[in-house]
Amino acid sequence: MGVLCCLERDQCKIGQDGLAIGEDIISVAEFLSVLVFLAEKSGDIIREVEASGEKQTSMKDKEGPVTIADIRAQKTIMHNLRALYPHLTVKGEESDVSTDKVESAV
C-alpha cells in the first residue's frame, strides 16, 4: 500500500508562515502531525484486519496481491488528506474503484 502526496512546484512554497499549497497556507508542523496521525490510524486498520482474520487477499494483475487492509488504509489516508487539503494532489497505489467500496476509518 502506498500513497503519494504531490505538490506542484509552482503551487507550493515554504516560507516563514508555513507551507503554501495553492492559496492555502498551512503549518508544516500541522501537516506533519496529520501525516503521523494517519500513519498511526493505518497501522490500527492493518492490525484490526489481521486480528479479525478477514485478510481477503486478491491479485492486482501483474502487480501482486492487495488486501482489504491495504484498501481501507489507503481510503482513510486519501479521504482525510483530500478533505483537509483540497489543493493537494493525492494518489494511491490502489485504484479509486477499489477504494470507493470501503469507508474511511476516520
CNS distance restraints for C-alpha pairs under 8 A (distance, minus, plus):
assign (resid   1 and name CA) (resid  66 and name CA) 7.89 0.50 0.50
assign (resid   1 and name CA) (resid  70 and name CA) 5.28 0.50 0.50
assign (resid   1 and name CA) (resid  71 and name CA) 7.69 0.50 0.50
assign (resid   1 and name CA) (resid  73 and name CA) 7.95 0.50 0.50
assign (resid   1 and name CA) (resid  74 and name CA) 6.92 0.50 0.50
assign (resid   1 and name CA) (resid  92 and name CA) 7.74 0.50 0.50
assign (resid   1 and name CA) (resid  93 and name CA) 5.98 0.50 0.50
assign (resid   1 and name CA) (resid  94 and name CA) 7.23 0.50 0.50
assign (resid   2 and name CA) (resid  74 and name CA) 7.30 0.50 0.50
assign (resid   2 and name CA) (resid  92 and name CA) 5.78 0.50 0.50
assign (resid   2 and name CA) (resid  93 and name CA) 5.15 0.50 0.50
assign (resid   2 and name CA) (resid  94 and name CA) 7.93 0.50 0.50
assign (resid   3 and name CA) (resid  74 and name CA) 6.77 0.50 0.50
assign (resid   3 and name CA) (resid  77 and name CA) 7.70 0.50 0.50
assign (resid   3 and name CA) (resid  78 and name CA) 7.56 0.50 0.50
assign (resid   3 and name CA) (resid  90 and name CA) 7.09 0.50 0.50
assign (resid   3 and name CA) (resid  91 and name CA) 5.74 0.50 0.50
assign (resid   3 and name CA) (resid  92 and name CA) 4.21 0.50 0.50
assign (resid   3 and name CA) (resid  93 and name CA) 6.14 0.50 0.50
assign (resid   4 and name CA) (resid  90 and name CA) 5.77 0.50 0.50
assign (resid   4 and name CA) (resid  91 and name CA) 5.12 0.50 0.50
assign (resid   4 and name CA) (resid  92 and name CA) 6.03 0.50 0.50
assign (resid   5 and name CA) (resid  88 and name CA) 6.84 0.50 0.50
assign (resid   5 and name CA) (resid  89 and name CA) 5.86 0.50 0.50
assign (resid   5 and name CA) (resid  90 and name CA) 4.59 0.50 0.50
assign (resid   5 and name CA) (resid  91 and name CA) 6.43 0.50 0.50
assign (resid   6 and name CA) (resid  88 and name CA) 6.53 0.50 0.50
assign (resid   6 and name CA) (resid  89 and name CA) 5.01 0.50 0.50
assign (resid   6 and name CA) (resid  90 and name CA) 6.07 0.50 0.50
assign (resid   6 and name CA) (resid  91 and name CA) 7.66 0.50 0.50
assign (resid   7 and name CA) (resid  11 and name CA) 6.86 0.50 0.50
assign (resid   7 and name CA) (resid  12 and name CA) 5.96 0.50 0.50
assign (resid   7 and name CA) (resid  21 and name CA) 7.35 0.50 0.50
assign (resid   7 and name CA) (resid  88 and name CA) 6.27 0.50 0.50
assign (resid   7 and name CA) (resid  89 and name CA) 6.53 0.50 0.50
assign (resid   8 and name CA) (resid  12 and name CA) 6.12 0.50 0.50
assign (resid   9 and name CA) (resid  13 and name CA) 7.76 0.50 0.50
assign (resid  11 and name CA) (resid  20 and name CA) 7.47 0.50 0.50
assign (resid  11 and name CA) (resid  21 and name CA) 5.70 0.50 0.50
assign (resid  11 and name CA) (resid  22 and name CA) 4.94 0.50 0.50
assign (resid  12 and name CA) (resid  19 and name CA) 7.03 0.50 0.50
assign (resid  12 and name CA) (resid  20 and name CA) 5.31 0.50 0.50
assign (resid  12 and name CA) (resid  21 and name CA) 4.80 0.50 0.50
assign (resid  12 and name CA) (resid  22 and name CA) 6.48 0.50 0.50
assign (resid  13 and name CA) (resid  19 and name CA) 5.92 0.50 0.50
assign (resid  13 and name CA) (resid  20 and name CA) 5.08 0.50 0.50
assign (resid  13 and name CA) (resid  21 and name CA) 7.01 0.50 0.50
assign (resid  14 and name CA) (resid  18 and name CA) 5.84 0.50 0.50
assign (resid  14 and name CA) (resid  19 and name CA) 4.55 0.50 0.50
assign (resid  14 and name CA) (resid  20 and name CA) 6.12 0.50 0.50
assign (resid  15 and name CA) (resid  19 and name CA) 6.42 0.50 0.50
assign (resid  15 and name CA) (resid  20 and name CA) 7.66 0.50 0.50
assign (resid  17 and name CA) (resid  25 and name CA) 7.23 0.50 0.50
assign (resid  17 and name CA) (resid  26 and name CA) 7.80 0.50 0.50
assign (resid  17 and name CA) (resid  27 and name CA) 7.10 0.50 0.50
assign (resid  18 and name CA) (resid  25 and name CA) 6.03 0.50 0.50
assign (resid  18 and name CA) (resid  26 and name CA) 5.40 0.50 0.50
assign (resid  18 and name CA) (resid  27 and name CA) 4.49 0.50 0.50
assign (resid  18 and name CA) (resid  28 and name CA) 5.56 0.50 0.50
assign (resid  19 and name CA) (resid  25 and name CA) 5.46 0.50 0.50
assign (resid  19 and name CA) (resid  26 and name CA) 5.14 0.50 0.50
assign (resid  19 and name CA) (resid  27 and name CA) 5.93 0.50 0.50
assign (resid  19 and name CA) (resid  28 and name CA) 5.76 0.50 0.50
assign (resid  20 and name CA) (resid  24 and name CA) 5.57 0.50 0.50
assign (resid  20 and name CA) (resid  25 and name CA) 4.23 0.50 0.50
assign (resid  20 and name CA) (resid  26 and name CA) 6.28 0.50 0.50
assign (resid  21 and name CA) (resid  25 and name CA) 6.20 0.50 0.50
assign (resid  21 and name CA) (resid  26 and name CA) 7.68 0.50 0.50
assign (resid  21 and name CA) (resid  87 and name CA) 6.27 0.50 0.50
assign (resid  21 and name CA) (resid  88 and name CA) 6.88 0.50 0.50
assign (resid  22 and name CA) (resid  87 and name CA) 6.13 0.50 0.50
assign (resid  24 and name CA) (resid  87 and name CA) 7.86 0.50 0.50
assign (resid  26 and name CA) (resid  30 and name CA) 7.07 0.50 0.50
assign (resid  26 and name CA) (resid  31 and name CA) 7.05 0.50 0.50
assign (resid  27 and name CA) (resid  31 and name CA) 6.23 0.50 0.50
assign (resid  28 and name CA) (resid  32 and name CA) 6.14 0.50 0.50
assign (resid  29 and name CA) (resid  33 and name CA) 6.03 0.50 0.50
assign (resid  30 and name CA) (resid  34 and name CA) 6.21 0.50 0.50
assign (resid  31 and name CA) (resid  35 and name CA) 6.31 0.50 0.50
assign (resid  32 and name CA) (resid  36 and name CA) 6.18 0.50 0.50
assign (resid  33 and name CA) (resid  37 and name CA) 6.12 0.50 0.50
assign (resid  34 and name CA) (resid  38 and name CA) 6.14 0.50 0.50
assign (resid  35 and name CA) (resid  39 and name CA) 6.09 0.50 0.50
assign (resid  36 and name CA) (resid  40 and name CA) 6.18 0.50 0.50
assign (resid  37 and name CA) (resid  41 and name CA) 6.23 0.50 0.50
assign (resid  38 and name CA) (resid  42 and name CA) 6.04 0.50 0.50
assign (resid  38 and name CA) (resid  76 and name CA) 7.43 0.50 0.50
assign (resid  38 and name CA) (resid  77 and name CA) 5.86 0.50 0.50
assign (resid  39 and name CA) (resid  43 and name CA) 6.31 0.50 0.50
assign (resid  39 and name CA) (resid  77 and name CA) 7.79 0.50 0.50
assign (resid  40 and name CA) (resid  44 and name CA) 6.34 0.50 0.50
assign (resid  41 and name CA) (resid  45 and name CA) 6.25 0.50 0.50
assign (resid  41 and name CA) (resid  73 and name CA) 7.70 0.50 0.50
assign (resid  41 and name CA) (resid 105 and name CA) 7.76 0.50 0.50
assign (resid  42 and name CA) (resid  46 and name CA) 6.27 0.50 0.50
assign (resid  42 and name CA) (resid  72 and name CA) 7.99 0.50 0.50
assign (resid  42 and name CA) (resid  73 and name CA) 4.77 0.50 0.50
assign (resid  42 and name CA) (resid  74 and name CA) 7.76 0.50 0.50
assign (resid  42 and name CA) (resid  76 and name CA) 7.36 0.50 0.50
assign (resid  42 and name CA) (resid  77 and name CA) 7.56 0.50 0.50
assign (resid  43 and name CA) (resid  47 and name CA) 6.18 0.50 0.50
assign (resid  43 and name CA) (resid  73 and name CA) 7.88 0.50 0.50
assign (resid  44 and name CA) (resid  48 and name CA) 6.04 0.50 0.50
assign (resid  45 and name CA) (resid  49 and name CA) 6.21 0.50 0.50
assign (resid  45 and name CA) (resid  69 and name CA) 6.31 0.50 0.50
assign (resid  45 and name CA) (resid  72 and name CA) 7.09 0.50 0.50
assign (resid  45 and name CA) (resid  73 and name CA) 6.23 0.50 0.50
assign (resid  45 and name CA) (resid 105 and name CA) 7.72 0.50 0.50
assign (resid  46 and name CA) (resid  50 and name CA) 6.18 0.50 0.50
assign (resid  46 and name CA) (resid  69 and name CA) 5.10 0.50 0.50
assign (resid  46 and name CA) (resid  70 and name CA) 7.50 0.50 0.50
assign (resid  46 and name CA) (resid  73 and name CA) 7.28 0.50 0.50
assign (resid  47 and name CA) (resid  51 and name CA) 6.10 0.50 0.50
assign (resid  48 and name CA) (resid  52 and name CA) 6.08 0.50 0.50
assign (resid  49 and name CA) (resid  53 and name CA) 6.27 0.50 0.50
assign (resid  49 and name CA) (resid  54 and name CA) 5.93 0.50 0.50
assign (resid  49 and name CA) (resid  55 and name CA) 6.25 0.50 0.50
assign (resid  49 and name CA) (resid  68 and name CA) 7.63 0.50 0.50
assign (resid  49 and name CA) (resid  69 and name CA) 5.99 0.50 0.50
assign (resid  50 and name CA) (resid  54 and name CA) 7.03 0.50 0.50
assign (resid  50 and name CA) (resid  55 and name CA) 6.51 0.50 0.50
assign (resid  54 and name CA) (resid  68 and name CA) 7.84 0.50 0.50
assign (resid  55 and name CA) (resid  67 and name CA) 5.99 0.50 0.50
assign (resid  55 and name CA) (resid  68 and name CA) 6.23 0.50 0.50
assign (resid  55 and name CA) (resid  69 and name CA) 7.16 0.50 0.50
assign (resid  56 and name CA) (resid  67 and name CA) 5.63 0.50 0.50
assign (resid  56 and name CA) (resid  68 and name CA) 5.89 0.50 0.50
assign (resid  57 and name CA) (resid  65 and name CA) 6.26 0.50 0.50
assign (resid  57 and name CA) (resid  66 and name CA) 5.58 0.50 0.50
assign (resid  57 and name CA) (resid  67 and name CA) 4.43 0.50 0.50
assign (resid  57 and name CA) (resid  68 and name CA) 6.91 0.50 0.50
assign (resid  58 and name CA) (resid  65 and name CA) 5.45 0.50 0.50
assign (resid  58 and name CA) (resid  66 and name CA) 5.47 0.50 0.50
assign (resid  58 and name CA) (resid  67 and name CA) 6.44 0.50 0.50
assign (resid  59 and name CA) (resid  63 and name CA) 7.62 0.50 0.50
assign (resid  59 and name CA) (resid  64 and name CA) 5.52 0.50 0.50
assign (resid  59 and name CA) (resid  65 and name CA) 4.28 0.50 0.50
assign (resid  59 and name CA) (resid  66 and name CA) 6.06 0.50 0.50
assign (resid  60 and name CA) (resid  64 and name CA) 5.43 0.50 0.50
assign (resid  60 and name CA) (resid  65 and name CA) 5.78 0.50 0.50
assign (resid  60 and name CA) (resid  66 and name CA) 6.60 0.50 0.50
assign (resid  66 and name CA) (resid  70 and name CA) 6.30 0.50 0.50
assign (resid  66 and name CA) (resid  71 and name CA) 7.58 0.50 0.50
assign (resid  67 and name CA) (resid  71 and name CA) 6.59 0.50 0.50
assign (resid  68 and name CA) (resid  72 and name CA) 6.05 0.50 0.50
assign (resid  69 and name CA) (resid  73 and name CA) 5.96 0.50 0.50
assign (resid  70 and name CA) (resid  74 and name CA) 6.11 0.50 0.50
assign (resid  70 and name CA) (resid  94 and name CA) 7.95 0.50 0.50
assign (resid  71 and name CA) (resid  75 and name CA) 6.08 0.50 0.50
assign (resid  71 and name CA) (resid  94 and name CA) 6.74 0.50 0.50
assign (resid  71 and name CA) (resid  98 and name CA) 6.90 0.50 0.50
assign (resid  71 and name CA) (resid  99 and name CA) 5.63 0.50 0.50
assign (resid  71 and name CA) (resid 102 and name CA) 7.59 0.50 0.50
assign (resid  72 and name CA) (resid  76 and name CA) 6.22 0.50 0.50
assign (resid  72 and name CA) (resid  99 and name CA) 7.06 0.50 0.50
assign (resid  72 and name CA) (resid 102 and name CA) 6.38 0.50 0.50
assign (resid  72 and name CA) (resid 103 and name CA) 7.14 0.50 0.50
assign (resid  72 and name CA) (resid 104 and name CA) 6.70 0.50 0.50
assign (resid  72 and name CA) (resid 105 and name CA) 7.41 0.50 0.50
assign (resid  73 and name CA) (resid  77 and name CA) 6.30 0.50 0.50
assign (resid  73 and name CA) (resid 104 and name CA) 7.85 0.50 0.50
assign (resid  73 and name CA) (resid 105 and name CA) 7.88 0.50 0.50
assign (resid  74 and name CA) (resid  78 and name CA) 5.99 0.50 0.50
assign (resid  74 and name CA) (resid  92 and name CA) 6.75 0.50 0.50
assign (resid  74 and name CA) (resid  94 and name CA) 7.52 0.50 0.50
assign (resid  74 and name CA) (resid  99 and name CA) 7.36 0.50 0.50
assign (resid  75 and name CA) (resid  79 and name CA) 5.74 0.50 0.50
assign (resid  75 and name CA) (resid  99 and name CA) 5.58 0.50 0.50
assign (resid  75 and name CA) (resid 100 and name CA) 7.84 0.50 0.50
assign (resid  75 and name CA) (resid 102 and name CA) 7.22 0.50 0.50
assign (resid  75 and name CA) (resid 103 and name CA) 6.99 0.50 0.50
assign (resid  75 and name CA) (resid 104 and name CA) 5.48 0.50 0.50
assign (resid  76 and name CA) (resid  80 and name CA) 6.17 0.50 0.50
assign (resid  76 and name CA) (resid 103 and name CA) 7.55 0.50 0.50
assign (resid  76 and name CA) (resid 104 and name CA) 4.28 0.50 0.50
assign (resid  76 and name CA) (resid 105 and name CA) 5.59 0.50 0.50
assign (resid  76 and name CA) (resid 106 and name CA) 6.46 0.50 0.50
assign (resid  77 and name CA) (resid  81 and name CA) 6.13 0.50 0.50
assign (resid  77 and name CA) (resid 104 and name CA) 7.95 0.50 0.50
assign (resid  78 and name CA) (resid  82 and name CA) 5.97 0.50 0.50
assign (resid  78 and name CA) (resid  90 and name CA) 6.45 0.50 0.50
assign (resid  78 and name CA) (resid  91 and name CA) 7.65 0.50 0.50
assign (resid  78 and name CA) (resid  92 and name CA) 7.51 0.50 0.50
assign (resid  79 and name CA) (resid  83 and name CA) 6.15 0.50 0.50
assign (resid  79 and name CA) (resid 104 and name CA) 6.59 0.50 0.50
assign (resid  80 and name CA) (resid  84 and name CA) 6.02 0.50 0.50
assign (resid  80 and name CA) (resid 106 and name CA) 7.57 0.50 0.50
assign (resid  81 and name CA) (resid  85 and name CA) 5.61 0.50 0.50
assign (resid  81 and name CA) (resid  86 and name CA) 7.54 0.50 0.50
assign (resid  81 and name CA) (resid  88 and name CA) 7.62 0.50 0.50
assign (resid  81 and name CA) (resid  90 and name CA) 7.43 0.50 0.50
assign (resid  82 and name CA) (resid  86 and name CA) 4.95 0.50 0.50
assign (resid  82 and name CA) (resid  87 and name CA) 7.80 0.50 0.50
assign (resid  82 and name CA) (resid  88 and name CA) 6.82 0.50 0.50
assign (resid  82 and name CA) (resid  89 and name CA) 7.84 0.50 0.50
assign (resid  82 and name CA) (resid  90 and name CA) 7.12 0.50 0.50
assign (resid  94 and name CA) (resid  98 and name CA) 6.73 0.50 0.50
assign (resid  94 and name CA) (resid  99 and name CA) 7.10 0.50 0.50
assign (resid  95 and name CA) (resid  99 and name CA) 6.54 0.50 0.50
assign (resid  96 and name CA) (resid 100 and name CA) 5.81 0.50 0.50
assign (resid  97 and name CA) (resid 101 and name CA) 7.11 0.50 0.50
assign (resid  98 and name CA) (resid 102 and name CA) 7.82 0.50 0.50
